Amino acid sequence: MIRIHAEALREIEEAHAWYAARSAGVAQRFLDAVFGGLALIQENPQAWVAGGHGERKYVLKGFPYVVIFRVVEGEIQVFTVGHGRRRPGHWLERWMRPMR
């Protein structure tokens, strides 16, 4: 099971809107990359190396966005789908609080 933090969902929506304002095709490719990445993560969450906080990072294909997640008792918890070069570590506050 994958659970996506509300702020990560907002990030997906904002990025999609940004791309949609420029190109409907690119916006659709962004969503395909996000949901394709989530499917790969769900298939094998251990495939991505854990970082310093135990987080795992998946880089979206063709976009400068990363999915930061962890696995807790078989549940995949996604904390951010954020731009890889903006606000590094912005997700740490979310990480420290339990997901609801």
C-alpha positions as CSV (number, residue, x, y, z in Angstrom):
1,M,0.0,0.0,0.0
2,I,1.2,3.5,-0.8
3,R,0.1,6.5,1.4
4,I,0.9,9.9,0.0
5,H,1.3,12.9,2.4
6,A,-1.2,15.7,1.8
7,E,1.6,18.1,1.1
8,A,3.1,15.7,-1.5
9,L,-0.3,15.6,-3.2
10,R,-0.4,19.4,-3.3
11,E,3.1,19.4,-4.8
12,I,2.0,17.0,-7.6
13,E,-1.0,19.3,-8.3
14,E,1.1,22.5,-8.3
15,A,3.7,21.0,-10.6
16,H,1.0,19.6,-12.9
17,A,-0.7,23.0,-13.1
18,W,2.7,24.7,-13.9
19,Y,3.3,22.2,-16.7
20,A,-0.3,22.4,-18.0
21,A,0.0,26.2,-18.3
22,R,2.8,25.6,-20.8
23,S,1.8,22.3,-22.5
24,A,-1.0,19.8,-22.0
25,G,1.2,17.1,-23.4
26,V,4.1,17.8,-21.0
27,A,1.6,18.0,-18.1
28,Q,0.3,14.5,-18.9
29,R,3.8,13.1,-19.3
30,F,4.6,14.6,-15.8
31,L,1.6,12.7,-14.3
32,D,2.6,9.5,-16.2
33,A,6.1,9.9,-14.7
34,V,4.8,10.4,-11.2
35,F,2.3,7.4,-11.3
36,G,4.7,5.2,-13.2
37,G,7.4,5.9,-10.6
38,L,4.9,5.2,-7.7
39,A,4.1,1.8,-9.4
40,L,7.9,1.0,-9.6
41,I,8.3,1.9,-6.0
42,Q,5.4,-0.3,-5.0
43,E,6.8,-3.2,-6.9
44,N,10.1,-3.1,-5.1
45,P,10.5,-0.3,-2.5
46,Q,13.9,-1.7,-1.4
47,A,15.4,-1.0,-4.8
48,W,16.3,2.6,-3.9
49,V,19.2,3.2,-1.5
50,A,18.3,4.6,1.9
51,G,19.7,8.1,2.8
52,G,20.9,9.5,6.1
53,H,17.4,9.7,7.6
54,G,16.3,6.3,6.2
55,E,14.6,7.9,3.3
56,R,14.6,6.5,-0.1
57,K,14.6,8.6,-3.3
58,Y,13.2,7.9,-6.7
59,V,14.1,10.4,-9.5
60,L,11.2,10.9,-12.0
61,K,12.1,10.0,-15.5
62,G,12.4,13.1,-17.7
63,F,11.6,15.6,-14.9
64,P,13.7,17.3,-12.2
65,Y,11.5,15.9,-9.5
66,V,12.1,13.3,-6.8
67,V,9.8,11.1,-4.7
68,I,11.0,10.8,-1.1
69,F,9.5,7.9,0.7
70,R,10.0,5.3,3.5
71,V,8.6,1.9,4.2
72,V,7.0,1.3,7.6
73,E,5.5,-2.1,8.4
74,G,5.0,-2.8,4.7
75,E,3.4,0.6,4.0
76,I,5.1,3.0,1.6
77,Q,4.9,6.5,2.9
78,V,5.5,9.3,0.3
79,F,6.6,12.6,1.9
80,T,7.4,14.7,-1.1
81,V,7.2,14.8,-4.8
82,G,9.4,17.9,-5.0
83,H,11.7,19.6,-7.4
84,G,15.1,18.1,-7.0
85,R,17.0,21.4,-6.9
86,R,14.6,23.6,-4.9
87,R,14.3,23.7,-1.1
88,P,16.4,20.7,-0.3
89,G,15.3,19.0,2.9
90,H,11.9,20.8,2.9
91,W,10.3,17.4,3.6
92,L,12.2,16.8,6.8
93,E,9.5,18.4,9.0
94,R,6.9,16.1,7.5
95,W,9.3,13.1,8.0
96,M,9.5,13.8,11.8
97,R,5.7,13.7,12.3
98,P,3.7,10.5,12.0
99,M,1.6,10.3,8.9
100,R,-2.2,10.4,9.4
